[in-house]
């Protein structure tokens, strides 16, 4: 009986832990963002959590990030350049979705 109760408790903790964990959206994989970014561990680029915290409360952040992701560039987080993801301007809806996700991570 005790082992059944313990198993139920462990299963409940596993489910609740995964329910609160934030995962990269599939769109981030599709657009190769995950080659340089994670939500909370530094790779080549800043963590998306750091980006969200930096721009928290900035009314112009969404538009600025959409341009930065689209056209690429460097200087905001170091010297390593971020490549253009959408120089032709054909993926703006998807980029907006990513920007909304990133900014939604702000603490």
N, C-alpha and C positions, 0 to 999 in steps of 0.2 A: 504494500500500500504506500509506504513512504517513497519507494522508488518511482511509483507512478506519479505521485504529487511532485516530486523533484523533477521528473521528466517534463511534466506540464509546465512547471515554472521556468525551466531552462528554455523550452520551446517558446514560451511567451516572451522571454527576454530577447531571444533571437529575432522574433518577428518584430517586436517593438524597436529594437536597435536598427534593423534594416528599414523600417518604415520612416525613421527620422534621418537616415543617411541620405545625403544629396549626391546624386550621380550625374556624371556628364551626360547631357542630352545626346541622342544618337546623331543629331545634326552636327555636333562638334566632331564626331568621328568622320562623318561624311565630308566635312570641309577641311579635314586634316589639322584641326586646332589642337588635338591631343598630342601631336608630335612635339609641341613646345609648351603646352599649358595643361595644368590640372586644376582642380578646384582648390586644393589646399596644400600642395607640395610643389616647391619651386623646381622647375625644369629649366628650359632655356629662357622662356618668357616668365612674366609674373604670374602668380597664382590668380585665378579668377576671383578668389576671396579678397586678395589684396587690391585688385582693380575695383571691386565693388566698394570696399571700405574707403579707398582714395576718393571716389567720386560720389559718395553718399551725400545726398542733399544738393548736389550740383544740377541745376535745372537744364543746363546745356550738355550734360554728360552723354546722354543717349545719342544725340546727333553727332557729337564729336567722336564717340567710340565707333559709330557706324561708319563714319568717314575713314577713321584709322584702320579699321578692319578691312574695308573695301580697298583702300589705296595703299595700305602698308605704311612703313616709315620707321623711324627710330628717334631716340632722344628722350622719350618719356620715362623709360625704365632702364636706361643704359644705352650702350652703343650698338648692341646687336639689333639689326633691322628685322622688322616683321614683314614678311612678303605680302604683296597685294593678294587679296582673296577674290576680289570682284572688280578689277579695274574697268571692265566693260559695263558694270552697273546692272547686270542681269539677275543678281541674287539678293537684291535689297530686302525682300521679305524675309528670307532665311537669316540674313545678317541681323535684321531687327529682332527676330526671335531670339537669337543668341545674345544680343545686347540686353534684351529684357531679362533673360535668364541670369546673365552675369550681374547686372545691377540689382536684381532681386536677392542676391546673396548677402547684401549689406547687413551688417550687424546693427 
